[in-house]
Amino acid sequence: MSLKLPEEFEQFDVQISLENPLENYEKILQDKLKVDAIMSNDMMARIWKKISTTAQETVWQILFENNSNEEQMEKAAARLLKNLKDDSCFYGPWSYNDWIPKVRDELLRRHMFEFWKNIIVGQELGPAWARDCDLFEDSNDPEPANFYEFNGCKAPWLKDKESEGNKVSTTSTNAIQLKPISLETPLEDYKCNMDIQSATTPEDPNAYNTIFANVRDTIWHLLFKDSKDFIDNESYEKAASLLRQYKKDACLYSPHDYNEWITKGALAYAVEGPVTSAPTGKCRKEKTDKLRKISSLKLPLETCKDSDSKFDSNSSTNTTVLDISNKNEIHKKQDSESNSNSKTNKTVTES
């Protein structure tokens, strides 16, 4: 027979250590919520709020305030975060849904792209909604998918739909055995894949999506694979040559996707960081050093122009220079070149 719990039952301190966070979390959950007793909904909500708040604080501390064994700690944070999301869907998702966007923004601000892509996006650890929680009913709500629209990522369920829609193109691409784009010879590997693809379905823009996605990932790794160490010259040179060739091909096959990525997506976010957060101290210095290095190599951080593309022109294909060092100087240079061309044309006309 189940017993009714006294009011004193909810008077306790939540202790979750950094060494064994998941074990501590599961034990307190077992002791205070998974009990064979009659518990009012109000008491359950109060207990869950106390436990989940401490769990959120622990995840934050492991990811952003801890300096020991980074890889192991990230794995511990990932396991705890996965359980926290699952339990939030059952006990109450509201606090989690308010908190997880802050985690996303901090991950991206710190260039922790692998954790963002593989854990948050890959395991669908964004806000709870109708897909994973019975407390929501609108399965067509666009907001949950919008959460993942950062750094070139998409909601996993949307990627599944796209894969089904492009099944023929994907099958064709896989059948011709494309090479993985390595960090050692990225440009050579990319050109090889483009040559192979061009020999099979050269007029199908969708057939190139897989290759272009791999190129974008490779450029990330070359430029921002380690936010703590200064990237070597060789990596920057490889990224520069790969980006130039990618832009040239993208202007022919997928200019709109390239323009979105270069101005708002992966590389732009990595270089400029979140719009709402200004780097300070050491973080500011690291970012400034990277911007100077990128600027010195003259990476082609511009969108595809109408003259480069075989697609119809629209507002998304106008030339836009990514602000990597001093946009005013770039614009002055462009104005100077434009004035020079105008004077030349005028002289020819008068002659």
Disulfide bonds with the S-S distance in Angstrom:
Cys251-Cys304 2.25
